[in-house]
């Protein structure tokens, strides 16, 4: 039974919060940065060449960017509702 005086809608809430996209983006960028770091170490072992510049740039840019976005998500989702 539904209460007619209840202002909330009777539809069930979705399982995803509105800010989930930010967390998913942060985790993806962080994971790509970690993969770039692993690639930097594995390239000389697997091949006789040096790691490419794109691996270094990926490690330098993606890992901290993913970490910062995860911090932003944590700060935004932990905020109290007014």
C-alpha positions in Angstrom: 0.0 0.0 0.0 1.1 3.5 -0.7 0.4 6.4 1.6 -1.3 9.3 -0.4 0.3 11.8 1.9 3.8 10.6 1.2 5.5 13.1 -1.2 8.1 10.6 -2.3 7.5 8.9 -5.7 6.6 5.2 -5.6 9.2 4.2 -8.2 12.2 2.3 -6.8 15.5 4.3 -6.7 18.0 3.3 -9.2 21.1 1.5 -8.1 23.5 4.1 -9.4 24.2 7.4 -7.7 24.5 10.5 -9.9 28.2 10.9 -9.3 29.2 7.3 -10.2 30.5 8.4 -13.6 33.2 10.4 -11.8 34.4 7.4 -9.8 34.4 5.2 -12.9 36.4 7.8 -14.8 38.8 8.2 -11.9 39.4 4.4 -11.6 39.8 4.0 -15.3 42.4 6.8 -15.6 44.3 5.5 -12.5 44.3 2.0 -13.9 45.6 3.2 -17.3 48.4 5.1 -15.5 49.3 2.0 -13.5 49.4 0.0 -16.7 51.7 2.6 -18.3 54.0 2.2 -15.3 54.0 -1.6 -15.6 54.7 -1.1 -19.4 57.7 1.1 -18.6 59.3 -1.7 -16.5 58.3 -4.5 -18.8 59.4 -3.0 -22.1 63.2 -3.4 -21.5 62.6 -7.0 -20.2 60.4 -8.1 -23.2 62.2 -6.2 -25.9 65.6 -4.7 -26.3 64.2 -1.3 -26.9 63.4 1.6 -24.6 59.9 2.5 -23.5 58.1 5.0 -25.7 57.4 8.5 -24.7 53.6 7.8 -24.6 54.2 5.4 -21.8 56.0 8.0 -19.7 53.4 10.6 -20.5 50.6 8.2 -19.6 52.3 7.4 -16.3 53.0 11.0 -15.5 49.5 12.3 -16.4 46.9 9.6 -16.0 47.9 8.2 -12.6 47.8 11.5 -10.7 44.8 12.7 -12.6 42.8 9.6 -11.7 43.9 9.9 -8.1 42.8 13.6 -7.9 39.4 12.7 -9.5 38.9 10.0 -7.0 39.6 12.5 -4.2 37.1 14.9 -5.7 34.5 12.1 -5.9 35.1 11.2 -2.3 34.8 14.8 -1.1 31.6 15.4 -3.1 29.9 12.1 -2.1 30.8 12.5 1.6 29.1 15.9 1.8 26.1 16.1 4.0 22.7 16.9 2.5 21.2 20.1 3.6 
